[in-house]
Amino acid sequence: MTEVSRLRGAAGRSNFLSDEKSPGIRSTRLLRSLSRRSTFATRTTLTYLDDPMMDFELYRLHVEDGIAVVTFDRPPVNAQNRQSREELVALFDALSDWEDVRVVILTGAGKTFSAGADVKERVNLHAKPGDYLRHNRLTREYFYAVSDCEKPVIAAVNGPAIGAGFALMLACDIMLASDDAFFVMPEIDVGLAGGARFLMEHFGRSKSRTMYFTGRRQSPQELYRLGVIEAVVPRDRLMDEAMSIAREIAAKSPIAVRRIKKAFNVVSEMPVRDGYRFEQTVTVDLSQTEDAQEAQRAFVEKRKPVFTGR
């Protein structure tokens, strides 16, 4: 079992799966190689080296049986600042490379998924020339790190998802929400903009613009009715539901899952004809993998396939 419970200064924090206390881990780096050899069938332990690029203070990570649970933990409401963006980009890049991870769950600590951008940080965004451009570039990469992650990302939205917090959820592949969550793009109320691209991908023209121009709150039941989120469940069942879906995905061929996610991302920006051609190419490539051959043998032999990701 891998437990990363705030990679610095986390002594005494408990993980979401149990009430047992986890010792703090003060060493500071996931190896970039991150267990290149697949050991999915076993519980694994991360190796660390000194490197500030992999020094996470605002995220807790639990990895077991191919499932990585990432918990955003910046009290009191998980507001996003520069540090949280930089850490998430580094963390999701590492998870993309780690063969032992087949699926990721992203959730928030406490009663809020994310309250969005930390407004207090915006005060100094124009302090030096280029500051705002660098801020915008990092913000884009923050969302792309999730949407472009090579592993499927499940959002387990445990409470309000506001502004950039709402957009962070929409960057995930599969979305679940607790029944006491709500969703809102309030930028219009402070004279700002942001998030329109994510809204347009998931909502129709009228709905996305109404949400954007008015800043109205949306209930999880409304998003479920519109087909945006997969399920609405009581808060105490949210992680169980997310883990159930994650286990199903983790049991599939990892190479197929990775390439299918890439296909989704690529074809969404293609004309239908070109997108279909791209999908067919992916299917041909997958048919030649060891996993595809193993699945066919398992079907004939009436047993479950054992996938290796090759």
Stockholm file with secondary structure:
# STOCKHOLM 1.0

chainA/1-310         MTEVSRLRGAAGRSNFLSDEKSPGIRSTRLLRSLSRRSTFATRTTLTYLDDPMMDFELYRLHVEDGIAVVTFDRPPVNAQNRQSREELVALFDALSDWEDVRVVILTGAGKTFSAGADVKERVNLHAKPGDYLRHNRLTREYFYAVSDCEKPVIAAVNGPAIGAGFALMLACDIMLASDDAFFVMPEIDVGLAGGARFLMEHFGRSKSRTMYFTGRRQSPQELYRLGVIEAVVPRDRLMDEAMSIAREIAAKSPIAVRRIKKAFNVVSEMPVRDGYRFEQTVTVDLSQTEDAQEAQRAFVEKRKPVFTGR
#=GR chainA/1-310 SS CEEESSSSSCTTCBCTTCSSBCCCCCCCCBCTTCCCSCCTTSCCCCCBCCCGGGCCSSEEEEEETTEEEEEECCTTTTEECHHHHHHHHHHHHHHHHCTTCCEEEEEESTTCSBCEECHHHHTTTTSSTTHHHHHHHHHHHHHHHHHTCSSCEEEEECSCEETHHHHHHHTSSEEEEETTCCEECGGGGGTCCCCHHHHHHHSCHHHHHHHHHHCCCBCHHHHHHTTSSSEEECGGGHHHHHHHHHHHHHTSCHHHHHHHHHHHHHHTTSCHHHHHHHHHHHHHHHHTSHHHHHHHHHHHHTSCCCCCCC
#=GC SS_cons         CEEESSSSSCTTCBCTTCSSBCCCCCCCCBCTTCCCSCCTTSCCCCCBCCCGGGCCSSEEEEEETTEEEEEECCTTTTEECHHHHHHHHHHHHHHHHCTTCCEEEEEESTTCSBCEECHHHHTTTTSSTTHHHHHHHHHHHHHHHHHTCSSCEEEEECSCEETHHHHHHHTSSEEEEETTCCEECGGGGGTCCCCHHHHHHHSCHHHHHHHHHHCCCBCHHHHHHTTSSSEEECGGGHHHHHHHHHHHHHTSCHHHHHHHHHHHHHHTTSCHHHHHHHHHHHHHHHHTSHHHHHHHHHHHHTSCCCCCCC
//
